[in-house]
Amino acid sequence: MRPLKRGWGIGRMSDNKGAPGRSSCFFVPISNFLWNKNAREKMHSRALPSRQFNPVLGTFQTHCRKDACSTPSAPFRRRSMSEKGPNIVYFLVDNLGFGELGCYGGGILRGADTRRIDAFAGEGKMLLNFAPEAQCTPSRSALMTGRYAIRSGNHTVAMAGSEGGLVAWERTMGDVLSEHGYATACMGKWHIGASEGRWPIDHGFDEWYGIPRTWDESLWLDDPWYDPARDLVSHVMEGRKGEQVYPVAQLTLDVRRDIDTEFLARSKDFIKRSVDAKAPFFLYFNHSLMHLPTIPRLEFKGKSGQGDWADCLLQLDADFGTMLDYLDELGIADDTIVVFSGDNGPEEVQLWRGHSGFFAGSYFTGMEGSLRTPCVVRYPGRVPVGAKSNEIVHITDMYTTLLRWAGTDAPQDRVIDGVDQRDFLEGRQETSAREGFPYWMGDVLYGVKWQNFKLAMYSQKTLTEPAQKLASPYLINLMTDPGEREAFDLPYLHSWVGVHFAKILGDFARSVKREPPIPAGAPLDHVPVSKR
């Protein structure tokens, strides 16, 4: 299959029996998907609520959520130029280990000079203690809702075909920004719901192009034990607010290899339409790398001379540079917040294993290699350039912080874990607004962090290593033992830190009494009973 060309999409052509078996891909212009409203409405004909013409999308759309919420969404309204907030690009990287990028100690040591990302790190604030959750789904849920994933029932990556994802009651960053007048787009992996009512377009995004679950599903078609006539078929999907989501291509290794070029082309189109309509925009860009299988595009194959992994690092670096260049080309870089971050620790599976750098451990653990990933925030005129900090910032904090930078706020009718980090990120205070956080693996509390101290209740270094519950938790000083090799920091026991651990855990326990967590797999209309 040839690489995707800029401005072109991918479609699926079934075999002559119409079975969802091995499929070939055909190419159609993006414009057919973006602007051919009549064809799209014939394809998905159904009675829709009243709709308005949206100049950013170039089509008619419904401006309120079709699923049930505790309170109805506000009428859609694009903000006037006098109200215009900053544009937001959140560039989320899949399974990015702490030790991959040059600015974080990797780069040429990993066989790839990540010069564009490294240069970007000098244009904003580089966070050395940015805390995601331990898996893809929990981190994405936490980012989108500002709530620990244990609260939303998205604490574990759901198996293909299982029910799960965000319930309608949850309020994503897309929901809040859309109602605040932003044009919103999600590109790439969603992974927090794969059914009607749980798609990105059901949670505030005007448009989505990507996959519902995970990139390893691209391996299915080459698996001799896989039967597409019997088993689930994985697709690249597309959807627009007020319409149905539909498949555009079967997810194969070739599609997986080239898909980021399509994400970039569609992102550029979305940004240009937003700028032309004078609307602030939120682009949630989910790059496919460095998730397995790491397959470089043809133009990057062999470029590093250090194998596929290093080639993919060069590709990631170039793709991010392409995004930055386009913001410069349109003259909007100074009006755009750009966040570059990983979603969890490094890949562990042998053929595609990543690197946690200075720290130890892989994703799906409670090690620092799982609880730290690169993150750089650039906001010209607000965030000091060349800044660097080891203060804790949790991925939920991005929710509250970005919403307030945009001139709105997090919902007040639920528990929000994300704290406002504007003063810290803008350099008005040296310390983070957060001192620590509890952390989980799945629905199991693995420990709690406070500043540079860590109370570890389970021992597990990698994805495949069995977890061991500790009879007596380890109290680790990450300044003296960043590799977490010792149970205690002798000759000091640091038992006084227990007061701070207890406060963090106590605050969480009290919040759960006020608002019980949503069970995993809860029905779409589930609403937690709040005791506020």
C-alpha positions as CSV (number, residue, x, y, z in Angstrom):
1,M,0.0,0.0,0.0
2,R,1.4,3.4,-0.9
3,P,1.8,6.1,1.8
4,L,-1.1,8.4,2.4
5,K,-0.8,11.7,0.5
6,R,-1.4,15.0,2.0
7,G,-5.0,16.0,1.4
8,W,-6.2,12.4,0.9
9,G,-8.1,10.0,3.0
10,I,-8.4,6.2,3.1
11,G,-11.4,4.1,2.5
12,R,-12.2,0.4,2.7
13,M,-13.2,-1.8,-0.2
14,S,-14.6,-5.2,0.9
15,D,-13.9,-8.4,-1.1
16,N,-16.4,-9.5,-3.7
17,K,-18.4,-11.4,-1.1
18,G,-18.9,-8.3,1.0
19,A,-17.3,-10.0,4.0
20,P,-15.3,-8.0,6.4
21,G,-12.1,-9.9,5.5
22,R,-8.8,-8.8,4.2
23,S,-9.5,-5.4,2.6
24,S,-7.7,-3.2,0.2
25,C,-7.5,0.6,0.8
26,F,-8.5,3.2,-1.8
27,F,-7.8,6.9,-1.7
28,V,-10.3,9.7,-1.8
29,P,-9.7,13.5,-1.3
30,I,-10.3,14.8,2.2
31,S,-12.6,17.3,0.7
32,N,-15.0,14.5,-0.1
33,F,-15.3,13.8,3.6
34,L,-15.1,17.4,4.8
35,W,-17.3,19.3,2.4
36,N,-19.6,16.8,0.6
37,K,-22.5,17.3,2.9
38,N,-25.2,15.8,0.6
39,A,-23.3,12.5,0.2
40,R,-22.6,12.3,3.9
41,E,-26.3,12.9,4.8
42,K,-27.4,10.2,2.3
43,M,-24.9,7.8,3.9
44,H,-26.1,8.5,7.4
45,S,-29.7,9.6,6.8
46,R,-31.6,10.0,10.0
47,A,-33.8,12.5,11.7
48,L,-31.7,15.1,13.4
49,P,-32.5,18.0,15.8
50,S,-32.5,21.5,14.4
51,R,-29.1,22.4,13.1
52,Q,-27.2,25.6,12.3
53,F,-24.5,26.2,9.7
54,N,-21.0,26.2,11.2
55,P,-18.5,28.2,9.1
56,V,-15.6,26.5,10.8
57,L,-16.8,23.0,9.8
58,G,-18.3,24.0,6.5
59,T,-21.4,22.1,7.2
60,F,-24.6,22.0,9.3
61,Q,-24.3,20.5,12.8
62,T,-26.2,19.9,16.0
63,H,-24.9,22.1,18.8
64,C,-26.1,20.1,21.8
65,R,-25.2,16.7,23.1
66,K,-27.6,14.0,22.0
67,D,-27.1,11.9,25.1
68,A,-28.6,12.6,28.5
69,C,-26.7,14.8,31.0
70,S,-27.5,16.0,34.4
71,T,-27.9,19.4,33.0
72,P,-28.5,20.4,29.3
73,S,-25.6,21.8,27.3
74,A,-25.6,25.5,26.7
75,P,-26.5,26.6,23.2
76,F,-23.6,26.6,20.8
77,R,-22.1,30.0,20.1
78,R,-18.8,31.0,18.5
79,R,-17.1,33.7,20.5
80,S,-16.6,37.1,18.9
81,M,-13.0,38.3,18.2
82,S,-13.2,40.6,21.3
83,E,-13.8,37.5,23.4
84,K,-11.3,35.2,21.5
85,G,-9.2,33.1,23.8
86,P,-5.9,31.5,23.0
87,N,-5.8,28.5,20.5
88,I,-4.8,25.2,22.1
89,V,-2.9,22.4,20.6
90,Y,-2.4,19.4,22.8
91,F,0.1,17.0,21.1
92,L,-0.2,13.7,23.0
93,V,2.5,11.1,22.3
94,D,1.7,7.4,22.8
95,N,3.9,5.4,25.3
96,L,6.7,8.0,25.4
97,G,9.4,7.0,27.8
98,F,11.3,9.6,29.9
99,G,14.6,8.6,28.2
100,E,13.6,9.0,24.5
101,L,14.1,12.7,23.7
102,G,17.3,14.6,23.6
103,C,16.1,17.2,26.0
104,Y,15.3,14.5,28.5
105,G,18.6,12.7,28.2
106,G,17.9,10.5,25.1
107,G,18.0,11.7,21.5
108,I,21.3,10.8,20.0
109,L,21.8,8.3,22.8
110,R,18.8,6.6,21.4
111,G,20.0,6.9,17.9
112,A,17.9,9.9,16.8
113,D,18.5,13.6,17.1
114,T,15.2,15.0,18.2
115,R,16.2,18.6,17.4
116,R,12.7,20.0,16.8
117,I,11.3,18.8,20.1
118,D,14.5,19.8,21.9
119,A,14.4,23.3,20.4
120,F,10.7,23.5,21.5
121,A,11.7,22.6,25.0
122,G,13.7,25.8,25.2
123,E,10.7,27.9,24.1
124,G,8.6,27.1,27.1
125,K,8.6,25.2,30.4
126,M,10.0,21.7,30.6
127,L,8.5,19.6,33.3
128,L,10.7,16.8,34.8
129,N,8.0,15.5,37.1
130,F,4.9,15.4,34.9
131,A,2.7,12.6,36.1
132,P,0.5,10.6,33.8
133,E,-1.5,7.5,34.9
134,A,-0.1,4.1,34.4
135,Q,-2.0,3.1,31.2
136,C,-3.2,4.7,28.0
137,T,-6.9,4.7,28.8
138,P,-6.6,6.1,32.4
139,S,-4.3,8.9,31.3
140,R,-6.6,9.9,28.4
141,S,-9.6,9.8,30.7
142,A,-7.7,11.9,33.3
143,L,-6.6,14.5,30.8
144,M,-10.1,14.8,29.2
145,T,-12.0,15.0,32.5
146,G,-9.6,16.5,35.0
147,R,-10.4,13.5,37.3
148,Y,-8.4,10.5,38.4
149,A,-9.4,7.7,36.1
150,I,-10.6,5.6,39.1
151,R,-13.4,8.1,39.4
152,S,-14.7,7.7,35.8
153,G,-14.5,3.9,35.7
154,N,-11.7,4.1,33.1
155,H,-8.9,2.9,35.3
156,T,-8.0,0.0,33.0
157,V,-7.5,-0.5,29.2
158,A,-10.8,-2.2,28.1
159,M,-10.5,-5.3,26.0
160,A,-11.7,-5.1,22.4
161,G,-15.4,-5.6,22.2
162,S,-16.1,-4.9,25.9
163,E,-18.4,-2.1,27.0
164,G,-16.8,0.9,28.7
165,G,-15.6,4.4,28.3
166,L,-16.8,7.8,29.5
167,V,-20.5,8.0,30.5
168,A,-22.6,10.9,29.2
169,W,-22.4,12.7,32.5
170,E,-18.6,13.3,32.2
171,R,-17.6,16.7,31.0
172,T,-14.5,16.6,28.8
173,M,-12.2,19.4,27.8
174,G,-13.9,19.2,24.4
175,D,-17.3,19.7,26.0
176,V,-16.3,22.7,28.1
177,L,-14.3,24.5,25.3
178,S,-17.0,23.8,22.7
179,E,-19.6,25.5,24.8
180,H,-17.2,28.3,25.4
181,G,-17.1,29.0,21.7
182,Y,-14.1,26.9,20.5
183,A,-13.9,24.9,17.4
184,T,-12.8,21.4,18.5
185,A,-11.1,18.5,16.8
186,C,-9.7,15.2,17.9
187,M,-7.2,13.4,15.7
188,G,-6.0,9.9,16.5
189,K,-6.6,7.4,19.2
190,W,-9.5,8.0,21.6
191,H,-9.4,4.9,23.8
192,I,-12.1,6.1,26.3
193,G,-15.2,4.7,24.6
194,A,-16.0,2.8,21.4
195,S,-19.8,3.0,21.1
196,E,-22.5,5.5,20.4
197,G,-22.7,8.1,23.0
198,R,-19.0,7.6,24.0
199,W,-17.3,8.8,20.8
200,P,-15.3,12.1,20.8
201,I,-18.1,13.8,18.9
202,D,-20.4,12.8,21.8
203,H,-18.0,14.6,24.2
204,G,-17.7,18.1,22.7
205,F,-15.5,17.5,19.6
206,D,-16.8,18.9,16.3
207,E,-14.9,16.3,14.3
208,W,-12.8,13.1,14.9
209,Y,-10.6,11.0,12.7
210,G,-8.8,8.1,14.3
211,I,-9.1,4.8,16.0
212,P,-11.3,3.9,18.9
213,R,-8.9,1.7,20.8
214,T,-5.3,0.8,20.2
215,W,-2.6,0.5,17.6
216,D,-1.7,-3.1,18.3
217,E,-4.9,-4.1,16.5
218,S,-3.1,-3.4,13.3
219,L,-1.3,-6.7,13.9
220,W,-4.6,-8.7,13.7
221,L,-4.7,-9.2,10.0
222,D,-1.3,-10.9,9.8
223,D,-2.1,-13.1,12.8
224,P,-2.7,-16.7,11.4
225,W,-5.2,-17.4,14.2
226,Y,-7.3,-14.3,13.5
227,D,-10.5,-14.8,11.5
228,P,-12.1,-11.5,10.4
229,A,-15.4,-13.3,9.5
230,R,-15.6,-14.5,13.1
231,D,-13.7,-11.9,15.1
232,L,-13.9,-8.1,15.5
233,V,-12.6,-6.0,12.6
234,S,-10.6,-2.9,13.6
235,H,-11.2,0.3,11.7
236,V,-10.0,3.8,11.3
237,M,-13.1,5.9,12.1
238,E,-14.5,9.3,11.2
239,G,-17.3,11.3,12.7
240,R,-18.7,14.8,13.0
241,K,-20.9,16.3,15.7
242,G,-24.6,15.6,15.1
243,E,-23.8,12.7,12.7
244,Q,-23.0,9.0,13.0
245,V,-19.4,7.7,13.3
246,Y,-18.5,5.4,10.4
247,P,-15.4,3.3,9.3
248,V,-13.2,4.6,6.5
249,A,-10.5,1.9,6.4
250,Q,-9.5,-1.4,8.1
251,L,-6.6,-0.9,10.4
252,T,-3.7,-2.7,8.8
253,L,0.1,-2.4,9.3
254,D,0.3,-0.2,6.2
255,V,-2.5,2.0,7.4
256,R,-0.9,2.2,10.9
257,R,2.5,3.1,9.4
258,D,1.2,6.1,7.3
259,I,-1.7,7.3,9.4
260,D,0.1,10.3,11.1
261,T,0.4,12.0,7.7
262,E,-3.4,11.9,7.4
263,F,-3.8,13.3,11.0
264,L,-1.4,16.1,10.1
265,A,-3.2,17.0,6.9
266,R,-6.6,17.0,8.5
267,S,-5.3,19.0,11.4
268,K,-4.0,21.6,9.1
269,D,-7.3,21.8,7.3
270,F,-9.1,22.2,10.7
271,I,-6.8,24.9,11.9
272,K,-7.1,26.8,8.6
273,R,-10.9,26.7,8.7
274,S,-10.9,27.9,12.3
275,V,-8.5,30.8,11.5
276,D,-10.6,31.8,8.5
277,A,-13.7,31.8,10.7
278,K,-11.9,33.8,13.4
279,A,-12.7,31.2,15.9
280,P,-10.4,30.0,18.7
281,F,-9.7,26.3,18.3
282,F,-8.7,23.3,20.4
283,L,-6.8,20.6,18.6
284,Y,-6.4,17.3,20.5
285,F,-3.7,15.6,18.4
286,N,-2.9,12.0,19.4
287,H,0.2,10.9,17.6
288,S,0.5,7.1,17.0
289,L,4.1,6.8,18.0
290,M,5.8,5.4,20.1
291,H,3.1,2.7,20.6
292,L,3.8,-0.7,19.2
293,P,4.2,-1.7,16.4
294,T,6.7,1.1,15.7
295,I,6.9,1.1,11.9
296,P,8.6,4.1,10.3
297,R,7.1,5.6,7.2
298,L,9.0,4.9,4.0
299,E,10.7,8.4,3.9
300,F,12.1,7.7,7.4
301,K,12.9,4.0,6.9
302,G,16.7,3.7,7.5
303,K,17.1,7.4,8.0
304,S,18.8,7.1,11.4
305,G,20.9,4.1,10.6
306,Q,20.0,2.8,14.1
307,G,16.9,0.7,13.3
308,D,13.2,1.2,13.2
309,W,12.8,2.6,16.7
310,A,15.3,5.4,16.1
311,D,13.7,6.0,12.7
312,C,10.3,6.4,14.4
313,L,11.8,8.9,16.9
314,L,13.0,11.0,13.9
315,Q,9.5,10.7,12.4
316,L,7.9,11.8,15.6
317,D,10.2,14.8,15.8
318,A,9.6,15.8,12.2
319,D,5.8,15.5,12.6
320,F,5.8,17.7,15.6
321,G,8.0,20.2,13.7
322,T,5.5,20.1,10.9
323,M,2.7,21.2,13.3
324,L,4.8,24.0,14.7
325,D,5.8,25.2,11.3
326,Y,2.1,25.4,10.2
327,L,1.3,27.6,13.3
328,D,4.1,29.9,12.2
329,E,3.0,29.9,8.6
330,L,-0.5,31.1,9.6
331,G,1.0,33.7,12.0
332,I,-0.8,32.3,15.0
333,A,2.0,30.8,17.0
334,D,2.0,33.6,19.5
335,D,-1.7,33.2,20.1
336,T,-1.5,29.4,20.6
337,I,-0.8,27.3,23.7
338,V,1.1,24.2,22.7
339,V,1.5,21.3,25.1
340,F,3.7,18.4,24.1
341,S,3.4,15.4,26.4
342,G,3.4,11.6,26.7
343,D,0.5,9.7,28.0
344,N,2.4,7.2,30.2
345,G,5.7,5.4,30.5
346,P,7.6,3.5,27.8
347,E,6.6,0.5,25.7
348,E,7.8,-2.7,27.3
349,V,7.0,-5.5,24.7
350,Q,10.4,-6.8,23.6
351,L,10.3,-6.1,19.8
352,W,9.3,-2.4,20.4
353,R,10.7,-1.7,23.9
354,G,11.2,1.9,24.9
355,H,13.4,3.5,27.5
356,S,12.6,5.2,30.8
357,G,15.9,7.0,31.0
358,F,17.0,8.3,34.4
359,F,14.2,6.3,36.1
360,A,13.3,2.6,36.3
361,G,10.2,0.7,35.2
362,S,7.8,0.5,32.3
363,Y,4.2,1.5,31.9
364,F,1.5,-0.6,33.7
365,T,3.5,-0.3,37.0
366,G,3.9,2.2,39.9
367,M,7.6,2.8,39.1
368,E,8.8,6.3,38.3
369,G,9.4,5.2,34.7
370,S,5.6,4.7,34.6
371,L,4.7,7.8,36.5
372,R,6.9,10.3,34.6
373,T,6.8,11.2,30.9
374,P,8.1,14.2,29.0
375,C,6.0,17.4,29.0
376,V,6.7,20.9,27.7
377,V,4.3,23.8,27.8
378,R,4.7,26.8,25.5
379,Y,2.5,29.9,25.8
380,P,4.2,32.9,24.3
381,G,4.2,35.9,26.6
382,R,2.9,33.9,29.5
383,V,5.2,30.9,30.2
384,P,8.8,31.9,30.5
385,V,11.1,30.5,27.9
386,G,13.9,28.1,28.8
387,A,12.3,27.2,32.2
388,K,12.7,23.8,33.8
389,S,11.2,22.3,36.9
390,N,11.1,19.1,38.9
391,E,7.9,20.1,40.7
392,I,5.0,17.7,40.4
393,V,2.3,18.4,37.8
394,H,-0.3,15.8,37.3
395,I,-2.0,15.2,33.9
396,T,-5.4,16.1,35.4
397,D,-3.9,19.6,36.1
398,M,-3.8,20.3,32.4
399,Y,-7.6,20.2,32.3
400,T,-8.1,22.9,34.9
401,T,-5.2,25.0,33.8
402,L,-6.0,25.0,30.0
403,L,-9.7,25.7,30.7
404,R,-8.8,28.8,32.8
405,W,-6.2,30.0,30.3
406,A,-9.1,29.8,27.8
407,G,-11.3,32.0,29.9
408,T,-13.6,29.4,31.3
409,D,-13.5,26.9,34.2
410,A,-13.9,23.3,35.2
411,P,-17.4,22.1,36.2
412,Q,-18.4,22.9,39.8
413,D,-20.9,20.1,40.2
414,R,-18.4,17.2,40.6
415,V,-15.1,16.3,42.1
416,I,-12.2,17.7,39.9
417,D,-8.7,16.5,40.8
418,G,-6.9,18.8,38.4
419,V,-5.5,22.0,40.1
420,D,-4.8,25.3,38.5
421,Q,-1.1,25.5,37.6
422,R,-1.1,28.9,35.9
423,D,0.9,30.7,38.6
424,F,3.5,28.0,38.6
425,L,3.8,27.6,34.8
426,E,3.9,31.4,34.3
427,G,6.7,31.7,36.8
428,R,4.8,33.7,39.4
429,Q,5.6,31.1,42.0
430,E,8.5,28.5,42.2
431,T,6.5,25.7,43.6
432,S,3.7,23.6,42.0
433,A,0.1,24.1,43.2
434,R,0.2,20.3,43.8
435,E,2.4,18.5,46.4
436,G,1.5,14.9,45.5
437,F,-1.1,12.4,44.3
438,P,-2.3,8.8,44.9
439,Y,-1.6,6.4,42.0
440,W,-3.2,3.2,40.8
441,M,-2.6,0.3,38.5
442,G,-6.0,-0.6,37.3
443,D,-8.4,-0.3,40.3
444,V,-5.6,-1.2,42.8
445,L,-4.1,1.6,44.8
446,Y,-0.3,1.1,44.3
447,G,0.9,4.0,46.4
448,V,1.1,7.8,47.0
449,K,3.7,10.5,46.2
450,W,4.4,13.6,48.1
451,Q,7.2,15.9,46.8
452,N,10.3,13.7,46.3
453,F,9.0,11.0,48.6
454,K,7.0,7.9,47.6
455,L,5.1,5.4,49.6
456,A,5.0,2.2,47.5
457,M,2.5,-0.4,48.5
458,Y,3.2,-2.8,45.6
459,S,6.4,-3.9,43.9
460,Q,6.4,-4.3,40.2
461,K,9.1,-3.1,37.8
462,T,7.7,-3.9,34.4
463,L,4.4,-4.8,32.5
464,T,5.1,-8.5,32.5
465,E,6.5,-8.9,36.1
466,P,4.0,-10.1,38.7
467,A,2.9,-7.5,41.2
468,Q,3.9,-8.2,44.8
469,K,1.8,-6.6,47.6
470,L,4.2,-5.4,50.2
471,A,3.5,-6.4,53.8
472,S,5.2,-3.1,54.9
473,P,5.2,-0.3,52.3
474,Y,8.5,1.1,51.0
475,L,9.3,4.7,51.8
476,I,11.5,5.9,49.0
477,N,13.4,9.1,48.7
478,L,13.6,9.7,44.9
479,M,16.4,12.3,45.3
480,T,18.8,9.7,46.8
481,D,17.3,6.6,45.1
482,P,15.7,7.5,41.8
483,G,16.0,3.9,40.7
484,E,13.8,2.8,43.6
485,R,16.3,0.1,44.6
486,E,16.0,0.3,48.4
487,A,13.0,0.0,50.7
488,F,14.2,2.9,52.9
489,D,16.6,5.8,52.8
490,L,19.0,4.9,55.6
491,P,20.1,6.2,58.0
492,Y,16.8,8.2,57.8
493,L,13.5,6.5,57.8
494,H,11.6,9.7,57.0
495,S,8.6,8.5,58.9
496,W,7.5,12.1,59.4
497,V,6.4,12.1,55.7
498,G,3.6,9.8,56.8
499,V,1.6,12.9,57.8
500,H,1.6,14.1,54.2
501,F,0.8,10.7,52.7
502,A,-2.1,10.4,55.1
503,K,-3.5,13.8,54.2
504,I,-3.5,13.0,50.4
505,L,-5.1,9.6,51.0
506,G,-7.6,11.0,53.5
507,D,-8.6,13.8,51.2
508,F,-9.3,11.2,48.4
509,A,-11.2,8.9,50.8
510,R,-13.4,11.8,51.8
511,S,-14.1,12.8,48.2
512,V,-15.2,9.3,47.4
513,K,-17.7,9.4,50.2
514,R,-19.1,12.6,48.7
515,E,-19.2,11.2,45.2
516,P,-18.7,7.5,44.6
517,P,-16.6,6.4,41.7
518,I,-18.4,5.4,38.5
519,P,-18.1,1.6,38.1
520,A,-16.1,0.3,35.1
521,G,-18.4,-0.6,32.3
522,A,-21.2,1.6,33.7
523,P,-24.1,2.2,31.3
524,L,-24.0,5.4,29.3
525,D,-26.7,7.1,31.4
526,H,-25.0,6.4,34.7
527,V,-24.9,9.4,37.0
528,P,-23.0,9.2,40.3
529,V,-25.0,10.1,43.4
530,S,-23.4,13.1,44.9
531,K,-23.6,13.8,48.7
532,R,-22.5,17.4,48.4
